[in-house]
Amino acid sequence: MDPDIDLRDLYAASAGRLVAQLYGMIGDFAEAQDAVQEAFARTLAKPAGIQRAANPEAWLFRVALNISRSRHRRRMVFDKILRSGRLHADLAAPPLSPDHVALVAALQRLPRATREAVVLHHIADLPIAEVATILRASPESIRTRLHRGRKALAAFLRDAEMENTNA
């Protein structure tokens, strides 16, 4: 493919078709639109993949389909947590306390894999074996991530508390 492809032209020519094709596969028009938009956004961020593609529209469809599949898997995990009774969808979100804000900020500083393990185990209250299954990791790896995560969170929260005390 031409490395100087104009993504605006490609979008204008193929986005509607891509949405229609994806909608036919997944049955959710809004999700199809979002996945196609995300596929184009990712292409803007990293154009090398589409530049190597023999058929850019087919390549974009595959990216959009993979995005949709990933979102579906995440929804299934969330639905499983809801069905387990550990989280109640009908409850209003709790008010944001300074401690809550500090915890979320500290969680965001953790590496992604560690953060996922900590949130699933400590916030969603899933057992280690279930976290390991969801994250496709061994229970030992999850225990290591949890240990490192708790240690890092303690340090991050201690630092945040010191900053608030000195302010």
LINWOTA-V535847 format. One record per residue. N is the residue number from 0. RES is the residue in three letters. NEAR is the number of other C-alpha atoms within 12 Angstrom. D_CENTER is the distance of its C-alpha to the mean C-alpha in Angstrom with 2 decimals. Layout:
((N	RES	NEAR	D_CENTER) (N	RES	NEAR	D_CENTER))
//
This chain:
((0	MET	17	30.36) (1	ASP	16	31.56) (2	PRO	15	29.52) (3	ASP	14	30.57) (4	ILE	21	28.98) (5	ASP	19	28.50) (6	LEU	26	25.02) (7	ARG	15	26.51) (8	ASP	14	29.06) (9	LEU	24	26.65) (10	TYR	26	24.45) (11	ALA	15	27.64) (12	ALA	15	28.95) (13	SER	24	26.02) (14	ALA	31	23.23) (15	GLY	20	25.23) (16	ARG	21	25.93) (17	LEU	34	22.37) (18	VAL	35	21.29) (19	ALA	23	24.33) (20	GLN	26	23.69) (21	LEU	34	20.09) (22	TYR	25	21.28) (23	GLY	17	23.98) (24	MET	19	21.70) (25	ILE	23	19.11) (26	GLY	15	21.38) (27	ASP	18	19.14) (28	PHE	20	20.32) (29	ALA	17	17.83) (30	GLU	26	14.86) (31	ALA	34	16.98) (32	GLN	29	17.59) (33	ASP	24	14.03) (34	ALA	35	13.12) (35	VAL	37	16.35) (36	GLN	29	15.83) (37	GLU	27	12.50) (38	ALA	36	14.51) (39	PHE	36	17.27) (40	ALA	20	15.29) (41	ARG	20	13.99) (42	THR	30	17.63) (43	LEU	21	18.94) (44	ALA	13	16.99) (45	LYS	13	18.10) (46	PRO	24	21.11) (47	ALA	18	22.47) (48	GLY	25	20.92) (49	ILE	31	22.53) (50	GLN	22	25.67) (51	ARG	18	26.21) (52	ALA	21	25.65) (53	ALA	14	28.91) (54	ASN	18	27.59) (55	PRO	32	25.02) (56	GLU	33	24.48) (57	ALA	23	23.88) (58	TRP	27	21.46) (59	LEU	39	19.47) (60	PHE	36	19.67) (61	ARG	27	18.26) (62	VAL	30	15.25) (63	ALA	36	14.75) (64	LEU	31	15.37) (65	ASN	21	12.84) (66	ILE	28	10.11) (67	SER	32	11.66) (68	ARG	20	11.89) (69	SER	16	8.30) (70	ARG	20	7.75) (71	HIS	19	11.01) (72	ARG	16	10.26) (73	ARG	17	7.61) (74	ARG	14	10.45) (75	MET	15	12.95) (76	VAL	23	11.75) (77	PHE	22	11.90) (78	ASP	18	15.20) (79	LYS	21	16.50) (80	ILE	25	16.06) (81	LEU	19	17.84) (82	ARG	14	20.53) (83	SER	17	21.16) (84	GLY	15	22.44) (85	ARG	20	20.47) (86	LEU	21	18.86) (87	HIS	17	20.86) (88	ALA	15	19.38) (89	ASP	9	22.72) (90	LEU	10	22.94) (91	ALA	9	22.59) (92	ALA	11	20.25) (93	PRO	10	22.34) (94	PRO	10	23.77) (95	LEU	12	22.19) (96	SER	11	24.59) (97	PRO	14	24.93) (98	ASP	16	23.93) (99	HIS	16	20.67) (100	VAL	16	19.89) (101	ALA	24	20.99) (102	LEU	29	18.86) (103	VAL	22	15.60) (104	ALA	18	16.82) (105	ALA	29	17.70) (106	LEU	31	14.40) (107	GLN	22	12.79) (108	ARG	21	15.52) (109	LEU	28	14.65) (110	PRO	18	13.25) (111	ARG	15	9.64) (112	ALA	27	11.31) (113	THR	33	13.76) (114	ARG	31	11.64) (115	GLU	30	9.79) (116	ALA	41	13.38) (117	VAL	38	14.95) (118	VAL	30	12.91) (119	LEU	31	13.30) (120	HIS	31	16.92) (121	HIS	22	18.23) (122	ILE	20	16.51) (123	ALA	26	15.83) (124	ASP	20	19.05) (125	LEU	29	18.31) (126	PRO	24	20.87) (127	ILE	29	20.24) (128	ALA	21	21.01) (129	GLU	23	18.38) (130	VAL	34	15.68) (131	ALA	27	17.05) (132	THR	20	16.89) (133	ILE	26	13.29) (134	LEU	28	12.27) (135	ARG	17	15.15) (136	ALA	21	17.11) (137	SER	18	20.61) (138	PRO	21	21.55) (139	GLU	17	23.29) (140	SER	22	20.24) (141	ILE	32	18.41) (142	ARG	24	21.60) (143	THR	20	21.67) (144	ARG	32	18.14) (145	LEU	31	19.16) (146	HIS	20	22.47) (147	ARG	21	21.17) (148	GLY	32	18.57) (149	ARG	26	21.38) (150	LYS	19	23.71) (151	ALA	24	21.53) (152	LEU	30	20.68) (153	ALA	20	24.42) (154	ALA	20	25.28) (155	PHE	23	22.82) (156	LEU	28	24.06) (157	ARG	19	27.63) (158	ASP	18	27.35) (159	ALA	22	26.02) (160	GLU	19	28.90) (161	MET	12	31.38) (162	GLU	12	30.32) (163	ASN	13	30.82) (164	THR	9	34.14) (165	ASN	8	35.39) (166	ALA	7	34.46))
//
